[in-house]
C-alpha cells in the first residue's frame, strides 16, 4: 500500500503492525457503526459511551513509504510551564493528588497526512502507528508505542508506559527512583481500573517494569493482565479504563481536575484511544506521539508524569526526547 494512494480517499485507517498481530492493516470506506465496528475512536475528553465506531473493509497490507518527508524545525514554546509544575507539586504536597500528566502542544506545518506519517515511520513503522481520516471529520497521525489494552478471547492486558530517557541511558533510567515511582503509581491505578471488569482475583501484574527501546528514546512499561468477567465487552473495558492512567495521573479524577485547570485547551485525539476490533481480538492504542489536523496545519502533543520530585527543566528535556518521534530539531522558548 503506497501512502500516496490514500491521499484522495475520504475515509480510512492505516494501522501499524501492533494492531494486526504483526501485520499492518488498512480499514477503508469507513461508515458509522455502533454495534459491530471494525474501528473505535475516543478523544481524551469524550465519555466512553460517546466513543465513535466505524465499519469498513479491513485487510492486511504492506506499507510502502513512497513519499520523502522533510523534517520540520520545531519551537517548543512553554510560557507558564514552570509555574504549572510548581502548582502540581504544591497539590501533591497538600495530599490532593499523587501524580499529574501535564502536557503541551507544538504546532506543525500544513503538510499532508501522508508526509507526516512517512516522517514518523522513516526509522521503522511504530508498533501502533496510525493514519486515520474518519467520517466524523477527525484526521490524525500517530506514532504511538503504547498499548492501552488488548482483549484476546477473555484475556486482557494493559501496558502502561511511564519513564523516559535518551537512547543509551538504560542504566540511568533503570536506577531512577523517580521514574520507577511514576510507573508504579500508574500500574496500581490500571490494576484497580481492570478489577471493575475482570473476574475476582484474576488481575495481576505480570511484569512490574521492563525496558522498551525506541529509535529516539528508552521507556519503561509494566504488564497488567486479567480475565474478563462474563458478559464484559470492549465498550465496558473502555468505560473502566478511559482515559488511560498513564496520560492522566493518580488518583485519576483528581489528576483530571488539575489537567482541566492547567492546560489551556482540550487534548482532543491526543491521549485518546484508537482501537481495531476483530472477532476474538481487540487492540486499542493510547494516542500518545499523536498529531491532529486543524485548519492551519497540525497540533502535536507531548508531556509527562509530574510527581513531587519533578523539576521543570528535566521535564522539558523529557518532552524534547518525545518530540524525537518526529525526527526533527526542536528548540525551546519561554
C-alpha positions in Angstrom: 0.0 0.0 0.0 1.6 3.3 -1.2 0.9 6.2 1.1 0.2 8.4 -2.0 -2.7 6.1 -2.9 -4.5 7.0 0.3 -4.3 10.8 -0.1 -7.5 11.2 -2.1 -9.6 8.8 0.0 -12.4 10.3 2.1 -12.1 7.9 5.0 -9.7 5.2 6.1 -7.5 4.0 8.9 -4.0 2.7 8.1 -2.8 0.9 11.2 0.6 -0.3 12.3 1.7 -3.9 13.0 0.7 -3.9 16.7 -3.0 -3.7 15.7 -2.9 -6.6 13.3 -0.9 -9.1 15.2 2.4 -8.2 13.5 0.9 -7.1 10.1 -0.2 -3.6 9.2 -3.9 -3.2 8.4 -5.9 -0.9 6.2 -9.6 -0.3 7.1 -11.2 1.7 4.2 -14.6 3.0 3.2 -15.5 3.7 6.8 -19.1 4.2 7.8 -20.5 4.9 11.3 -21.4 1.6 13.1 -22.1 1.5 16.8 -22.8 -2.2 17.4 -20.3 -4.1 15.3 -17.5 -1.7 14.5 -14.1 -2.5 13.0 -12.6 0.7 14.4 -13.2 2.6 17.6 -12.1 6.1 18.4 -12.5 8.1 21.6 -11.0 11.6 22.1 -9.4 12.3 25.5 -12.3 14.3 26.7 -15.1 12.0 25.3 -17.1 9.9 27.7 -16.6 6.3 26.9 -20.2 5.9 25.9 -19.5 8.5 23.2 -16.7 6.6 21.5 -17.2 6.6 17.8 -17.4 3.2 16.0 -16.9 2.6 12.3 -17.2 -0.4 10.0 -15.2 -0.8 6.8 -13.3 -3.2 4.6 -10.3 -4.4 6.5 -7.3 -6.2 5.0 -3.6 -6.7 5.8 -1.2 -4.6 3.8 2.5 -3.8 3.3 3.2 -0.2 3.9 5.3 1.5 1.1 6.7 4.9 2.1 6.7 6.4 -1.4 6.9 9.9 0.0 10.1 11.6 1.2 9.3 13.8 4.1 11.2 17.0 5.1 11.7 17.1 8.9 10.5 20.4 10.3 12.4 22.6 12.7 10.1 23.0 15.8 10.0 25.6 18.5 8.6 24.4 21.8 7.0 27.4 23.5 6.5 26.9 27.2 5.2 30.1 28.8 3.9 29.3 32.3 5.3 25.7 32.3 7.4 26.1 35.4 4.5 27.7 37.2 2.3 24.8 36.3 4.8 22.3 37.6 5.0 24.3 40.9 1.2 24.2 41.3 1.2 20.4 40.7 3.9 19.9 43.3 2.0 22.1 45.8 -1.1 20.0 45.2 0.9 16.8 45.8 2.4 18.2 49.0 -1.1 19.0 50.2 -2.2 15.4 49.6 -4.7 16.3 46.8 -3.0 14.2 44.1 0.0 11.9 43.7 0.9 12.4 40.0 -0.4 14.6 37.1 0.4 14.0 33.5 0.9 17.6 32.3 1.1 18.2 28.5 2.0 20.9 26.0 1.4 21.4 22.2 3.6 22.0 19.3 2.3 23.4 16.0 3.4 21.6 12.9 3.3 23.0 9.3 0.4 22.2 6.9 1.9 19.1 5.3 -0.2 16.2 4.1 -1.1 13.3 6.3 1.0 11.1 4.1 4.1 13.3 4.6 3.5 13.3 8.4 3.0 9.6 8.6 6.1 9.0 6.5 8.1 11.3 8.8 7.0 9.3 11.8 7.9 6.0 10.1 11.2 6.9 8.5 13.1 4.9 11.2 10.7 2.0 11.1 6.9 1.8 11.4 6.0 2.2 15.1 4.1 -0.6 16.8 0.8 1.4 16.9 1.4 3.8 14.0 -1.8 5.1 12.6 -3.0 7.5 9.9 -6.8 7.9 10.1 -9.2 10.1 8.3 -12.6 9.5 9.9 -16.1 10.3 8.6 -16.6 12.3 11.7 -14.1 14.8 10.3 -11.1 13.8 12.5 -7.8 13.3 10.9 -4.9 12.1 13.0 -1.4 10.7 12.6 0.1 8.7 15.4 3.4 7.1 16.2 2.2 5.6 19.5 4.3 3.0 21.2 1.8 2.3 23.9 -0.8 -0.5 24.2 -3.8 0.9 26.1 -5.4 -2.6 26.2 -5.8 -5.8 24.2 -8.5 -8.3 24.6 -7.7 -11.8 23.2 -10.6 -14.2 24.0 -11.4 -13.4 27.6 -7.8 -12.4 28.5 -6.9 -8.7 28.7 -3.6 -7.0 29.0 -2.7 -3.3 29.5 0.8 -1.9 29.2 1.1 1.5 30.9 4.2 3.4 29.9 6.0 5.8 32.3 9.6 6.8 32.5 11.7 8.2 29.6 15.4 8.6 28.8 17.6 9.2 25.8 18.9 6.2 23.8 22.0 4.7 25.6 20.8 5.8 29.0 19.4 2.5 30.2 21.4 2.5 33.3 20.2 5.9 34.3 16.6 5.0 33.6 16.7 1.7 35.4 18.1 3.2 38.6 15.9 6.3 38.7 13.7 6.1 41.8 11.5 8.9 40.4 10.8 7.1 37.1 10.2 3.9 39.0 7.7 5.6 41.3 5.9 7.2 38.3 5.3 3.8 36.7 4.4 2.1 40.0 1.6 4.6 40.7 0.1 4.2 37.3 0.4 0.4 37.3 -1.6 0.4 40.5 -4.2 2.7 39.0 -4.6 0.5 35.9 -4.8 -2.7 38.1 -7.6 -1.1 40.1 -9.4 0.0 36.9 -9.2 -3.5 35.5 -10.8 -5.1 38.6 -14.0 -3.4 37.6 -14.4 -5.6 34.5 -12.4 -8.7 35.4 -13.1 -11.9 37.3 -12.3 -11.5 41.1 -8.6 -12.1 41.9 -7.7 -12.6 38.2 -5.9 -9.2 37.8 -2.2 -9.3 38.4 1.0 -7.5 37.4 2.8 -9.9 35.1 5.8 -7.6 34.8 6.3 -4.6 37.1 8.9 -2.8 35.0 10.6 -3.6 31.7 12.5 -1.5 29.2 11.3 -0.6 25.7 13.8 0.7 23.1 12.5 3.2 20.6 14.7 4.9 17.9 14.6 8.2 19.8 14.0 7.1 23.4 14.1 4.5 26.1 10.8 3.9 28.0 9.7 1.6 30.8 6.3 -0.2 30.9 4.5 -2.7 33.1 2.2 -5.5 32.1 -1.1 -5.8 33.9 -3.2 -8.8 32.9 -6.6 -10.2 33.9 -9.6 -12.4 32.8 -12.7 -10.5 31.8 -15.9 -11.2 33.7 -18.8 -12.9 31.8 -20.7 -10.5 29.5 -18.0 -7.8 29.5 -17.3 -6.3 26.1 -14.8 -3.8 24.6 -17.0 -0.8 25.4 -17.3 -1.9 29.0 -13.5 -2.1 29.2 -13.2 1.3 27.6 -15.6 2.7 30.2 -13.5 1.3 33.0 -10.1 2.5 31.7 -10.6 5.6 29.6 -8.9 8.0 29.7 -5.7 6.0 30.3 -4.0 6.3 33.6 -0.6 7.0 32.1 -1.9 10.2 30.4 -3.9 11.4 33.5 -2.1 10.7 36.7 -3.3 9.4 40.0 -5.9 9.4 41.6 -7.5 9.8 38.2 -10.3 12.2 39.0 -8.1 14.5 41.0 -5.5 14.5 38.2 -8.1 15.2 35.6 -9.3 18.2 37.6 -5.8 19.6 37.6 -5.4 19.0 33.9 -8.6 20.9 33.2 -7.4 23.8 35.4 -3.9 24.0 34.0 -4.0 23.0 30.3 -5.3 25.9 28.2 -7.1 23.7 25.6 -8.7 20.3 25.2 -6.4 17.5 24.1 -8.8 16.0 21.6 -7.4 13.0 19.8 -4.1 13.3 21.6 -4.1 11.0 24.6 -7.4 9.4 23.4 -7.9 5.8 22.2 -7.9 4.1 18.8 -8.9 0.5 18.5 -9.1 -2.2 15.9 -11.8 -4.8 16.5 -11.6 -8.4 15.3 -13.7 -11.5 16.1 -11.6 -12.7 19.1 -9.1 -9.9 19.5 -9.4 -6.1 20.0 -6.3 -4.0 20.2 -6.5 -0.4 21.4 -3.6 2.1 21.4 -3.2 5.1 23.6 -2.8 8.0 21.3 0.5 9.5 22.5 3.0 10.8 20.0 0.0 11.9 18.0 -0.9 14.9 15.8 -4.4 16.2 14.9 -5.2 18.2 11.8 -6.7 21.7 12.1 -7.2 24.5 9.6 -3.7 25.9 9.7 -1.8 22.6 10.0 -1.3 20.0 12.8 -1.1 20.1 16.5 1.2 17.6 18.2 1.1 16.9 22.0 3.8 15.9 24.4 4.1 15.7 28.1 5.0 13.6 31.1 4.1 12.5 34.6 4.7 15.1 37.3 5.5 13.9 40.8 6.8 15.7 43.8 10.4 15.1 42.8 9.9 16.6 39.3 11.9 19.6 38.1 10.6 21.8 35.3 13.9 21.8 33.3 14.2 18.0 33.5 10.5 17.5 32.5 11.1 19.8 29.4 14.1 17.7 28.5 11.8 14.6 28.5 9.3 16.4 26.3 12.1 17.2 23.8 13.0 13.5 23.8 9.4 12.5 23.0 9.3 15.1 20.1 12.1 12.9 18.6 9.3 10.7 17.3 9.1 13.3 14.5 12.8 13.1 13.7 13.2 16.8 13.8 15.2 19.6 15.5 13.5 21.2 18.5 14.2 24.5 20.2 12.7 25.6 23.4 11.4 29.1 24.0 9.6 30.5 27.0 
